[in-house]
Amino acid sequence: MTGSLEAAAQLVAELPPAAAVWCSGLRKRYRRQIAVDDVSFSVDRGEVVGLLGPNGAGKTTCIKMLLGLVRPDAGEVLLLGRPATEPAARTRVGYLPELFRYQPWLTAAEVLDLHVKLSGVAVPAGERRETLGLVGLADRADDRVGAFSKGMQQRLGLAVALVARPELVVLDEPTSALDPLGRADVRDLLLALRQRDVAVLLNSHLIGEVERVCDRVVILDRGKVAAAGTLAELLGRTEIRLRLASVPDAAEARMAALGPVTRDGDAFTVDASLEAIPDLVADLVGLGVRVHAVEPGRISLEERLLDILRGDQE
């Protein structure tokens, strides 16, 4: 009997760690409005996943269902390998909601003290101060929150999400009130969390920030998953940008044979692979076109997002 228990323990030890977030078939309806409809995705340990979509796409509702703040009508959620309904699973999750407010009569240090007590995790006072330093509030630890700007309160919210040593951090619009320097600080912080094998689920309308830090992206539209994948998978389409002079109709037809063409003065953008560049340039020169510049590129995440959303609407 003892041997069987030891073998079972060894088998469990050899299993790969469970995903930080796993959800399947999430649905939520508010009266006649379907907010989330059959949403499934996962976030692995040490992975930063961006949640994108227009207003009303169901992103915040989805996050609240993951964290047990809203009860789903259907579907399953696991946090760090445990059902999200278990308090033990949620104690290892840090969360910054989109809308939050702290007691204005408390200092920043007292706000962290309160949330450490609520989490049930023993965090020494020195470590709490270090967390305030991570978000740029080390010199404001003893100042009352009521005197903080909106950006400073958002930094404090990040500290609250990080102070209890979470294995999963869920951030809902964490940089909406921050200036460019603050956004850069958050970006560096997310990269540092990834290096520590902490998983991050990031909901943000700042697509450029998502593109810089996220390993994968889940795009929601009208409550459904419209697309999901790595940035390489989603941004696989390449472009060729050319500055041309003396462009006859035959040259435009040659470019259009590769894919859609857009023109802005003497600048042309062609949807085509990089391998097509040598033959295209040779053909254009043969047609009498003067080629001033050729720049290979890839579509941005914002362009890809708009393509997906417009395609869904059609």
C-alpha positions, 0 to 999 in steps of 0.5 A: 500500500505504501509503495502504491502511494509513493508511486502515485505521488511520483506520478503527480510530481512528474505531471506538467504544471496546470495552466494558470487559467483554463476556461471552457464554454463560458456563457453569460446572459443579462436579461435579453443581452448575451454578454459572453457566448461559448468562450474558451481559452487558456493562459499558461504559466509565465505567459502574457495573454492579451484580451482585446475587443471593442467596447461591449465585447464581453471582456470585463464580464469574462474576467469577472467570471474567471475570478468568481465575481460573476456566476456563469450561466454555463461553462467551467473555469480552473485557476492554477489547476483548481476550480475557480470556486475554491478560495484556495485558488483565488488566494494566489491571484492578483487582480486590478479591476477597471474601476476601483476606489480605496479609502481616501483616509488610508495611506498607501502603506495602510492600503497594502497592509489591509489587502495583505490581511485579506489575502491571508498570505504572510508578507513582511513589511519590508516586502510590502514597501518593495512592492510600492517601490516597484510601481514608483510609490516608494516615497509616497508610502505614508501619504493619504490616498485621497491626495493621489492623482488618478495615475498614482491611484492606478499605480497603487492598484497595481501594487495591491495586485502584486503584493501577495506574491500571486502566481496569476495576475489579472489586469483590467485596463491597467494603464488607462490613467498613466502617462507614457512613462507610467505605461513604460513602467507597467510594460517593464513590470509585465516582462519581469513577471513573465521572467518569474513564471507569473502568468498575466491576463491583460485587458487593454484598449492600448493595442500598441502596449499589448503588441509589445508585451503579449505572447498570445492574444484572444480577440472577443467580439459580441461575446464570442472569440473572433480570433486567438493565437500568437502574434506571429499567427495573427500577424502572418500577413506581410506587406510591401511598401514602395515609392514609385514614379511614372507608374503606368496602368500595367504596373498597377495591374502587376502589383494587384496580381499579388494582392490588394493595393493601396495608394497614397501619392507616390507610395504604394502598399501591396499585400504580398510575401517577402519572396515576391519582392525581387520579381516584382521590382524587376517587372516594375523596372521593365515596365519603365517604373522608377523605384525610389524605395522598397520597404518590407513590413508586416501589418500591425496588431491594430490593423489585424484587429480591425480586419477581424472585427470588420469581417465579423460585422460583414 
